[in-house]
Amino acid sequence: MTLRVLLAAVCAVLAGCISTEPNSRRMTDLSGPELFERWCASCHGITGRGDGPVAPLVKAGVPDLTRIAFRDGGEFPGEDVRRIIDGRAERPAHGPRDMPVWGWRFYDSTNPDDSAERARVDMLISRLVDYLRSIQRQ
């Protein structure tokens, strides 16, 4: 691994650690592509093909998210993708879960209204799922 790749990976990881709680107002304003770029591209790459600057450090490998439907027989498995993003589903046969549990990461525990906060997190994850659906290729 070159020093440039290692430096890029360290910078991406540190950028993700700057804040422990995402700003609710700003997060809510982000579109699916913006959420992806901000939270997912460091591993999955800006185009979703698994070639982000942190990808070489992920032992289990980073999947090409533009081929989800292809790997699932041509249908995009929206609910399965949602469950993987929010942390309800794991794929133990594929090794450890290196991906953050975004359902918890997006959740603002300072919000006293749990149901409203869960709805906000579901909305953010829906935007990511819709974006991933939109970047599927043959």
C-alpha positions in Angstrom: 0.0 0.0 0.0 1.4 3.3 -1.0 1.8 6.2 1.4 -0.7 8.2 -0.6 -3.4 5.6 -0.2 -2.7 5.2 3.5 -2.8 9.0 4.1 -6.1 9.3 2.2 -7.6 6.4 4.2 -6.5 8.0 7.5 -7.9 11.4 6.5 -11.2 9.8 5.5 -11.5 7.9 8.8 -10.6 11.0 10.8 -13.1 13.1 8.9 -15.8 10.6 10.0 -14.8 10.9 13.6 -15.0 14.7 13.9 -18.5 14.6 15.3 -20.1 11.9 17.4 -23.6 13.1 16.6 -24.7 14.3 13.2 -26.4 17.7 13.2 -30.1 16.8 12.8 -31.2 19.9 10.9 -28.3 19.7 8.4 -28.8 15.9 8.0 -32.5 16.3 7.2 -31.7 18.7 4.4 -29.3 16.3 2.6 -30.5 14.4 -0.5 -29.7 10.7 -1.0 -26.6 11.4 -3.1 -25.4 13.9 -0.6 -25.9 11.5 2.3 -24.0 8.8 0.3 -21.1 11.2 -0.5 -20.9 12.3 3.1 -21.2 9.0 4.9 -20.6 6.1 2.4 -18.1 7.3 -0.3 -15.0 6.9 1.9 -15.4 3.1 1.6 -17.7 2.6 -1.3 -16.3 5.3 -3.6 -18.0 8.3 -5.0 -19.6 6.2 -7.7 -20.5 3.3 -5.3 -18.2 0.8 -6.9 -16.3 -0.1 -3.8 -13.2 1.9 -4.6 -13.2 4.6 -1.9 -9.9 5.7 -0.2 -10.6 3.5 2.8 -11.6 0.4 0.8 -8.0 -1.1 0.9 -8.2 -1.2 4.7 -11.4 -3.2 4.9 -10.4 -6.8 5.3 -13.8 -8.3 4.1 -13.7 -6.1 1.0 -16.1 -3.4 0.0 -18.9 -4.4 -2.3 -19.8 -2.6 -5.6 -23.2 -1.1 -4.7 -24.0 -0.5 -8.4 -24.5 -4.2 -8.8 -26.8 -5.0 -5.9 -29.8 -5.8 -8.2 -27.6 -7.9 -10.5 -26.4 -10.0 -7.6 -30.0 -10.4 -6.5 -31.3 -11.8 -9.8 -32.1 -8.5 -11.4 -34.4 -7.1 -8.6 -33.2 -4.4 -6.3 -33.9 -5.8 -2.7 -34.9 -2.5 -1.1 -35.9 -3.8 2.3 -32.8 -6.0 2.6 -30.6 -3.0 1.7 -32.5 -0.9 4.3 -31.9 -3.5 7.0 -28.2 -3.7 6.2 -27.8 0.1 6.3 -29.7 0.5 9.6 -28.0 -2.5 11.2 -31.0 -4.9 11.6 -29.4 -7.4 9.2 -26.0 -8.9 9.2 -24.4 -11.2 6.7 -22.3 -13.5 8.9 -21.3 -15.7 6.0 -19.6 -12.7 4.5 -17.4 -12.1 7.6 -17.5 -9.3 10.3 -19.6 -6.2 9.9 -17.0 -3.5 9.1 -19.7 -1.1 8.0 -21.1 1.3 10.7 -24.6 0.8 12.0 -26.1 3.9 10.4 -29.5 3.5 12.2 -27.7 4.2 15.4 -25.2 6.7 13.9 -27.9 8.9 12.5 -30.1 8.7 15.7 -29.9 11.8 17.8 -30.3 10.5 21.4 -30.7 14.1 22.7 -34.2 14.3 21.0 -36.8 13.6 23.7 -39.3 12.4 21.0 -38.2 8.9 20.2 -40.9 8.2 17.6 -40.1 11.5 15.7 -36.4 10.6 15.9 -36.9 7.1 14.5 -39.1 8.6 11.7 -36.2 11.0 10.9 -33.7 8.2 10.8 -36.0 6.1 8.6 -36.4 9.0 6.2 -32.6 9.4 5.9 -32.1 5.7 5.3 -34.9 5.8 2.7 -33.1 8.5 0.8 -30.0 6.3 0.8 -31.9 3.2 -0.4 -33.6 5.3 -3.1 -30.2 6.6 -4.2 -28.7 3.1 -4.3 -31.7 1.9 -6.4 -31.0 4.8 -8.8 -27.3 3.8 -9.4 -27.9 0.2 -10.3 -26.3 -0.9 -13.6 -26.7 -3.9 -15.8 
